[in-house]
């Protein structure tokens, strides 16, 4: 097995050190996010709902509608909804296929 040249070793070391710094920043950001959820909970907000809102805001309106349509069809199939899915939901399901 050949050894890396000095310039390649330095480049590798730089990549590793940069990744380590970014991982540390990511760890700190995750801690800051947890703190915000804790703060929100302390003033009476539902953290589970907040997490869902943050997740939904990352999606486009079309993505959210498709997800809701699929959820409605599945819930109806499992007997969790009394009424069958509306025609627009079925149309959306067919179009998505």
Secondary structure, 3 states (H helix, E strand, C coil): CCCCCHHHHHHHHHHHHHHHHHHHHHHHHHHHHHHHHHHHHHCCCCHHHHHHHHHHHCCCHHHHHHHHHHHHHHHHHCCCCCCCCCHHHHHHHHHHC
